[in-house]
Amino acid sequence: MSAADSAVFDRAARGETAAYVELMEDALAKRADGSFHPRAALTAAELFGRFGFCRGDTGALPALVGTLLHRCAYEHETVGGNPDRGCHAGAHALRYLDAAADAGDEHAATALNVTGAQMAGGALALAREWQAPELRDEIRGYDELMARAAGGDVEAILAIIGNVEGEAAAGGIGEDEALVLVEMLARIGIATGDPRMKGTLAVVMLAWCEWGVRHGADTRYNRWLAVSLLAELLEDGHPEAGDALAQTVSFIGEPAVLAAAREHPSLLAFLTSAGGA
């Protein structure tokens, strides 16, 4: 992640809705140029768009709805797609348009009529199901949780991460989607300065490494970032990071450790203890 990317996440963690729109647009641009897998890009863009909208930025609505509709189509039309996730995306698109229309947005009202007429039956049925009072209150509560997380509330971020991990464990979302979500949430959390978020992102990077080994992906960046984050935590006075380094350095590999050691020389001791130097 570049310094420019880090600055946008810093602004996002302060609750700046324009920053979430930038992050959403960046994810979509990476999908377009092929540098981000389509599902990963749509997952990240949806998260950022929902965070921006939940913070009250109605200007994010067109791009958010477009992202949700693309996600709906992608999951239904792609081999190996997840139609249930597609229905959820479509239902959220209708829900956000409905909320904006209720608030007096005439463009949203028009888009709601057009989109509703074209929407697949499963998404339309789910959106109607969400109108039940008990579900409506539950969804409103989750929107409020997202708004807090989008404003840099680390406890809210951790609660959403827990929800994502629970969905992944139950098979509701795929491993790659869960990793994208937790990674982006952790990046927002790191901008608050909470050390727990560095540890969370390090764990996600290690999980990406394991995923990459299984899928033949390049994991050099993930390895470097994982070991760098753990080194930063150790240098900041968190000894548990040293235990994590000792347990993972052989998996991370000498090249990644040596690369990170340029900024964190203390890492060389872990190579020595592991018999690598």
SVG drawing of the C-alpha trace seen along z (x, -y; Angstrom):
<svg xmlns="http://www.w3.org/2000/svg" viewBox="-43 -15 67 41">
<polyline fill="none" stroke="black" stroke-width="0.4" points="0.0,0.0 1.4,-3.4 1.7,-6.5 -1.2,-7.9 -3.4,-4.8 -2.5,-5.1 -3.5,-8.8 -6.9,-7.9 -7.5,-5.2 -6.4,-7.8 -9.1,-10.1 -11.6,-7.3 -11.0,-6.3 -11.8,-9.9 -15.2,-9.4 -14.6,-11.4 -17.2,-10.1 -15.3,-11.4 -12.4,-9.1 -14.8,-6.1 -15.9,-7.2 -12.3,-7.4 -11.6,-3.9 -14.7,-2.5 -13.7,-4.1 -10.1,-2.8 -11.4,0.8 -13.6,0.6 -10.7,-0.9 -8.5,2.1 -11.2,4.4 -11.4,2.7 -7.6,2.9 -7.4,6.4 -5.1,5.8 -7.8,6.9 -9.9,10.1 -13.5,9.1 -15.1,10.6 -12.4,9.1 -12.8,5.7 -16.6,5.8 -16.4,6.9 -14.1,4.1 -16.1,1.5 -19.3,2.6 -17.8,2.3 -16.4,-1.2 -19.6,-2.3 -21.8,-1.1 -19.6,-2.7 -19.8,-6.0 -23.6,-5.8 -24.0,-4.8 -22.1,-8.0 -24.7,-10.0 -23.1,-10.6 -25.9,-10.3 -23.5,-11.2 -22.0,-7.7 -25.4,-6.1 -25.2,-5.9 -21.8,-4.2 -22.8,-2.0 -26.0,-0.8 -24.0,-0.2 -21.5,1.9 -24.2,3.9 -26.0,4.6 -22.7,5.6 -22.1,7.9 -25.6,9.4 -25.0,10.1 -21.5,11.4 -22.6,14.0 -25.5,15.2 -23.6,15.3 -20.1,16.4 -19.2,20.1 -18.5,20.8 -20.5,17.7 -22.6,17.5 -26.2,16.7 -27.2,16.2 -24.6,13.4 -25.9,12.0 -29.4,11.9 -28.1,10.1 -26.3,7.5 -29.4,6.9 -31.7,6.7 -29.3,4.1 -29.4,2.1 -33.1,1.9 -33.0,1.1 -30.6,-1.8 -32.6,-3.2 -35.8,-2.8 -34.3,-4.7 -33.1,-7.5 -36.5,-7.7 -38.2,-7.9 -35.8,-10.8 -37.1,-12.7 -34.5,-11.8 -36.5,-11.8 -33.6,-10.3 -33.5,-7.4 -37.3,-6.9 -37.0,-6.7 -34.1,-4.3 -35.9,-2.2 -38.9,-1.7 -36.6,-0.8 -34.3,1.4 -37.1,3.2 -38.7,4.0 -35.5,5.6 -34.4,7.3 -34.1,11.0 -36.9,12.6 -34.8,13.9 -33.3,10.4 -36.8,8.8 -38.3,11.4 -35.4,10.9 -35.8,7.1 -39.5,7.5 -38.7,10.0 -36.4,7.4 -39.4,5.1 -40.7,7.2 -40.5,5.0 -38.1,7.4 -35.7,7.7 -35.9,4.0 -34.9,3.2 -32.0,5.7 -30.8,4.3 -31.0,0.7 -29.0,1.7 -26.3,3.2 -26.3,0.0 -25.6,-1.9 -22.8,0.5 -21.3,-0.1 -21.6,-3.9 -19.7,-3.7 -17.0,-1.5 -16.7,-3.9 -16.0,-6.6 -13.1,-4.7 -14.8,-3.0 -12.5,-0.1 -14.9,1.9 -17.5,1.6 -14.8,2.7 -14.0,5.7 -17.7,6.6 -18.0,6.5 -14.9,8.6 -16.4,11.2 -19.6,11.2 -17.6,11.8 -15.6,14.6 -18.8,16.2 -20.4,16.0 -17.3,17.6 -17.2,20.4 -20.9,21.1 -20.2,21.2 -22.3,18.1 -19.3,16.3 -16.2,17.6 -12.7,17.6 -11.4,15.1 -14.3,12.7 -13.9,12.9 -10.2,12.2 -10.8,9.1 -13.4,7.8 -11.2,8.4 -8.2,6.9 -10.0,3.7 -11.6,3.4 -8.2,3.8 -6.6,1.2 -9.3,-1.3 -8.7,-0.2 -4.9,-0.7 -5.4,-4.3 -6.9,-4.8 -3.6,-3.8 -5.1,-0.8 -2.4,1.9 -4.9,4.7 -5.6,3.7 -1.9,4.3 -2.1,7.7 -5.4,8.4 -3.9,7.3 -0.8,9.4 -3.0,12.5 -4.9,11.7 -1.7,11.4 -0.6,14.8 -4.0,16.2 -3.5,14.8 -0.2,16.5 -1.8,19.8 -4.6,19.1 -1.9,18.2 0.0,21.4 -3.2,23.4 -4.1,21.2 -0.7,20.6 -0.7,16.8 2.2,14.5 2.4,13.9 5.7,12.0 3.9,8.7 1.7,10.5 4.8,12.2 6.7,8.9 3.8,7.0 3.0,9.7 6.5,9.8 6.8,6.0 3.6,5.5 4.7,8.1 8.1,6.4 6.5,3.0 4.3,4.4 7.4,5.9 9.3,2.7 6.2,0.8 6.4,3.0 4.1,5.9 6.1,9.0 3.3,11.4 4.4,10.3 7.8,11.9 6.1,15.2 4.1,14.9 7.3,14.1 9.1,17.1 6.2,19.4 5.8,18.1 9.2,17.0 9.9,20.4 6.6,20.2 7.1,16.6 10.5,17.5 14.0,15.9 13.5,13.6 10.5,11.8 12.2,11.5 15.4,10.1 13.4,7.6 11.6,6.4 14.8,6.4 16.0,3.4 13.6,1.3 13.5,3.7 17.0,5.1 15.8,6.9 14.2,9.4 17.6,10.9 17.6,12.5 14.6,14.5 16.4,15.9 19.4,16.8 17.2,18.6 15.4,20.4 18.8,21.5 18.4,19.2 21.4,16.9"/>
</svg>
